[in-house]
Amino acid sequence: MEESQQIPSVWKNKEFVAFIFLRFSLIFALFIQSTSVAFEIFRLTQKEIYLGLIGLFEFAPILFTAFYAGQLVDKLDKRKVITRCISTYMLSSFVLLLVNFPGIQQKLGITGYLSVCYFAFFILGLTRAFSGPAVFSLLALVVRKENYEKAIPLSSSAFMIGSVLGPLAGGLILAAFGIEAALGTAFVFMCISMVMILRISPKPAEKVETEETAMQRIKEGFKFIWATPIILAVLTLDMFAVFFGGAESLLPAVTKKVLNAGSVEFGWLRSAHGIGSLIMLFFLSSLPLLKSRVGFKLLGSVAMFGVCIIVFGISKNVYLSFGILLLGGAFDAVSMIIRQSILQYKTPENLKGRVSSVNSIFVSSSNELGAFESGVAASLIGLVPAIIFGGTMTILTVIVIALSIKAIRKVKLE
C-alpha cells in the first residue's frame, strides 16, 4: 500500500495520457490510409507485385536514413522531432487524399497514380525513420522507470487498438462512402495526433560535452548492440522470422482470389491480427508474463505465429481465415511485449534513439521488406504457396536462432 502511494498511477500523468492518445490517433490514421490505398491499388492493377512494391518504397528510405536518424534523435528535443514528423505525415496524407479523387485519378492514369502513391509511401517511410526512435525514446521520458511494467503494455495497447480499428474503419468507410471518405478520415486523425503531441512539454536531450561525429555516434550504437547478445538476438529474430511472415500484405489478393469476398470482409480480415493482439494484451495486463522463462515464451510465440501463417495460406473460408489471423495476432502480441520490454530495460537512456533506429530497420525489414518478398514470391510461385513458404521459413528461423544464440533462452528482465 505504501509502495503504491509512492508510485502514482500512470493515468494521473497527463503527458502519458496525451502520449497514449497520440500513439492511437497516429496509428489509426496510418492504418486507414495503408488499408485503403492498398485495396485501391490492387483494384486497379489486379497484380500482387504492386502490393509488394508498397513495402519496398516504405522500407528503402528507412534502410538508408535510420542510422543517422537514431543518433540525431538522441541529441534533439523528442517532442520537436515528433511534431515535425507528424507535419510530414499530414502532408503525405493530404497528397494521397487528393490523388484518390476520381477526377484527379483519371487525369493521372494508372501509371501516374501509382507513381504518386509510391512516392507518398517513400516519404512516409522516410518520416518513420525519425518518428520511430523519437516515439520510443519519448515513452521513457513521460513515465518513471518504476511504471515501465504498466506503461509499455498500455503503449502497445494504444498501438494495437489503432491497428485494429484502422483497417476495420478503412474497410467499412471504403465500402460505404468510398476511398475519399476513408482517406479524409485518416487526415483528420493525423491532425488529432498533432494536438496530442503539443500537449506534451519539450523533451530536450541531456547536454553532453562531446566532439563525437555522427558516424562515431552511430558506431557507438552498433557497438552496444553487438556487445549485448540478447538485444542482438531480439533484433535478429524480429528481422528474419517476421520477414517471412509478411503474408498479410497479400490480403487484398487473398480476399478477392481465394476467399471471393469484398471490401467489408477485407476490412475485418485486415483487423483480425490487431483484434487478436488486443485481446491478448488485455490478458497480459493481469498475467505475470515477464516473471519467468521469458526467452522460451518469446521463441514459442513467434513459432506459433509461423504456424498460423501456414494455416492461413491453406484456408479457403473467410471465417477460418479471420480466426487464424486473430490467433496469430495474439501470439504476435506476446512476442511484441517481450521484445519491447527487453529493449526498454536493457538499453541506456542515451542510446535509446540509436538502438531504436536499428530496431526500426529490423522491424521494417520484417514488415515492409517482408511485404515485398511476399509480393515477389506470390508472382513467382503463386499466392497460396508463397504464404505457406513464408510461415515455414518463420518456424525454421526460430529454431536456428534458439540453437545459435543462447542469450535469448536465458534472458531475465530486471
N, C-alpha and C positions, 0 to 999 in steps of 0.2 A: 504494500500500500504506500509505504513511504517512498519506495523507488519510483512508483508511477507518478507521484506528485512532483518528483524532481525532473521527470522527463515529460513535458507537455505533449498532448496528443498532436499528431501531425495535422489534424483537421483544424486545430486552433492557429495554425501557421498560415496566414493569409497569402504569403508568397507561394507556399507549397500548393495551396488550393488553386491559385492562378496558374501555376505550372501544370497541374493536372488538367485543367480546362484547356490550356494552351496545347498540350500534347494531344488531347482528344480532338479538338476542333481542326488542328492541322492534319492529323492522320485521316480523320473523317473526310476532309476535303480532298486530300490526295488520292484516297481510295475511290471515292466517287468519280474523280477525274480519270484515273487509270482504267477503271472498270468500263466507263462509258466510251472512252476513246478506243480502247482495245476492241470492244464489241463492234464499234463503227468501222474500224479498220478491217476487221475480218468480214464484215458485211459487204464492204466494197471490193475486197480482193479475193476472198474465199481461199486464201493460202496461209498455212501455218507459219511459213517463214517470215511473213510480215509481222506476226505476233512476236516471234523471237527477236526481230530487229529492235523492238521497243526496249527490250532488256539490254541489248548491245549498246544502244545510244545512251542509255542511262548509266551503264557501267563504265564506258570509256573515259568520261571526264573524272569520275571518281578515282580510277586507277592512276591517272596522271597528276592529280592535284591533292589527293587525300593526305599524303605525307607532309606536304608543305602546309596544308590547311590545319593539320593537327598541331604542329609546333607553333603556328600563328595563333590559334585559339588559346593555347597555354599562356600567351603573352598579352592577350587582349581582354577587354570587358566582354564577358559572356553574353550579357543582355544585348549589347550593341551588335554583336555578331549575329545573334538570332533575329534581331529586328531587321537588319539588312537582308538576311536570308528570306524572311517572310515577305519583304517587299519584292524580292525577285520571284518568289513563288507566285505572288499575286499577279505580277506582270505576265508570267508564263501562262498562268491560268486564264487570264483575260484574252491572251492570243488564241489559246485553244478554243475558248468560247466563241470568238469571232469567226474563226475558220470553219466552225461547225454549223453556222447558219447556212441553210440550203443555197441561198443566192451566192454567197461567197465561195462555198464549197464547189458549186457548179462552175464558177468562173476559174477557179484554180485548176480544176480537173483532178483526176486521181493522183497523178504524179506530183503536182504542185501541193495538193492537200497532204499527201504522205510526207513530203519534204518539210513542210511547216510543222507537222506533228512531231516528226523525229527530231527536228531542231529544238522544239519546245522540250521534249524529253531529255535532250542533251543538256539544256540549261537547267532543268530540274535535277539531273544527276550532278552537275557541277555545283549547284547550290547545296545539295545534300552532303557533299564532301566537307562543307563548312558547318552546316547546321547539325549534322550528326554528332561530331565531337563537342560542339557547343552545348547541345541539349544534355548530353551525357555528363559533361562537367557541371552544368548548371544544377542538376539534381543534388549533387553533393554540396552545393553552396546555399541551397534554400532549406535544407534539413540538417539536423545534427546526426553525427555518425551513429549515436545510440538508437536513432529511429530508422536506420537503413533497412532493418528487417521488415518493417511495415511499409516504408516509403517505396522500396523497389517493387514489391508486388502491386502496390497501388498505381505506380507509374506504368507498369506493364499492363495493368488492367485498363488504364485510360487508353493506351495504345490499342489493346485488343477490342475494346468497345468501339473505338473508331474504325478498326479494321473489320469488325462485324457489321456495323450499321452502314459504313460507307458503301461497300459493294451492294448490300441489300437495297439501300436507298437509291443507289445508282441504277440498279436493275429495274426497280419499281417506277422511278421517275422516268427512266428511259422508255419503258413500256407505255406509261400513261400520258406523258407530256412531250416526249422527245428529248434528243440529246442536248438541245439548247437549254432546256429547263434543268437538266442534270448538271451541266457544267456551270450554269448560273448559280445553282445551289452551292457547288464547290467553291466558287469565288466568294460568296457571302461568308462561308465558314473560314476562308482564308483571312477575311477582314476581322472576324471574331478572334482569331488567333493573334492578330496584331494587337488588338485591345488587351488581350491577356498578358502578352509579354511586357506591355507598357505598365502593367500593374506591379511588376517586379522591379525592385530597386537595382541600380547599376551594380555589376559584379566584376570589378576590375581585378586583374591578376595581381598577385603579390609582386612588388617591385624587388627584383633581384639584380644586383650589380653583376653583369656578366658581359663578356665580349664575344660570346659564342655566336657563330654564324648560324643561319637557318639550317645549313647542311649538318653542322655539328649537333644541333638540337635534334634533328631527325635521327642521326646516328645514335644519339643517347637513348631515344625511344626504342629503336631496334635492339640496342644492346641490352636494355632492360628486359624486353620480351624474350630475347634469345637466352638470357640468363635465368628466366623464370619458367621452368618446364611446364607448369600447369597452365599458364596463360598461353604459351605456345601450343599446347595440346588442345585447349578450348578453341582457339582461333582456327587451327588446322581442321579440327572436327567440323566446325561450322562451314568452313570453305568447301571441303571435299564431299562431305556427306550430304549436305543440303543442296549443293551444286547439282547433284544427280537427281535430287527430288523436286526439281522445278516443274513437275508435270502440271501443276495448277495453272501455269501460264497458258496452257493449251485448252483451258476450259471453254473459250468461245467455240473452238473447233469440236471439242468433245460434245458440247451441248447440241450443236447443230448436226454433226455427222454420226455420232454414236447413240446419243440419247434422244434425238429427234425432238428437241424441246426449243423453247423460245427465250426471250429476254428476261421474263419473270423468273423462270427456272434457273436461268444463268445467274441472276442476282442472288438467289438463295444458295446455289452451289458455290458461288464466289464467297459467300458469307460463312459457309459451313465451317471452314477452318477456324475462323475467328470465333464463332459461337462455341466450338469445342474448347478452344483455348480459354475463353472467358469463363465457361463452366468450371474448368479445371482450376483456374486462378481463384475462383470463389472457394473451392475446397482447400486449396493450398494456403489460404489465409488463416485457416484454423488447424492445419496439419503441420507437424514438425518435419517438413521436407528436408531442411538443411542440417538436421541434427546428426545423421549418421549415413554412412555408405553413399556419400554424395556422388562420387565418381561412377559407381555402378548404376545409380539412378539416371545419371546423365547419358551414359552409354546405352542403357536399356531403352530409354525414351526415344533416342534417335533411331535405334534399330527398329523399334516398333513403328516409328513414323515411316520407315522404308517399307515395312510390311503393308501398311495402309496404302501406300502409293501403288504397290503391285496389285492389290485387290481393286483399287480404283480403276486401274488400267483394264482389268478383266470385266468389270461391271458394265452391264448394258441396261441397268434400271436406274431411273432418276433417284428413287428413294434410297436404294442401296448406296449409290454414289454419294448422296448427301450424308448418309450415316457414316460412311467410311472416312469422308473428308472431315466430318465433325470429330471422329475418333482420332484422326491424325493431328488435328488441331490441339486436342487435349494432350497428346504426347509431346507436341512441339512446345506447349506452354511449360511443361516440366523442364525441358532442356533449356528453354529461354531464361526462366527464373534462375536456374543454376548457373548458366553462363554469365548472366548479368551480375549475379551476386559475387561470383569468383572475380570478375573484372573490377568491381567496386571495392571489394575487400583487399585484393592483392595489389592494387595499383596506387602508388603515392599520388597525392593531390597534384603535385607539379608535373606529373607525367600523364595525367588522365586524358588530356586532349590528344597527345601523340599516340597513346595506346588505343584510344577510341578511333583515331583516324585509320590505324592499321586494321582495327576491327571492322571499320566501315568498308574497307576493301574486301575483307574476307566475307562479310555479310553480303555485299553487293555481288561478289563473285558467286556466292551461293544462290542469290536471288535473281538479279538482273542477267548475269552471265549464264546462270543456270537456265533461265528462260530462253536465252539464245540457243543454248545447247539443245534444249528440248525441241525448239522450232526446227533446228537443222536436222536433228535425229528423226523427227516426225516426217520431214521431207524426204529423207534418205531411206528409212526402213519402215515407215508407216506410223500412223498415230498411236495405235494401241501398243505395238512392240516398243516404241520409244518410251512410253510411260513405264512399262514393265521393266525395261532395261534400267531406267533411272532408279526405280525402287530397289532393284537387285544390287546396283552399284552402291547405293546408300548403305545397305546392310554390310556389304563387303568392306567398305571404308571404316565402319565402326569396328569391325573385327581387327583390321590392320592396326588402327590407332590404339585399341585396347591392348594389343600384344606388343606394340613397339614403344609406347610411352607410358612407363609405369606411374608417373606422377598423377595421371588422370584417375588412376584406380585408388590412390591413397590420399587424395586431397581432403583437407579439413578447412572449414571456414571459421576464422576467429580473428 
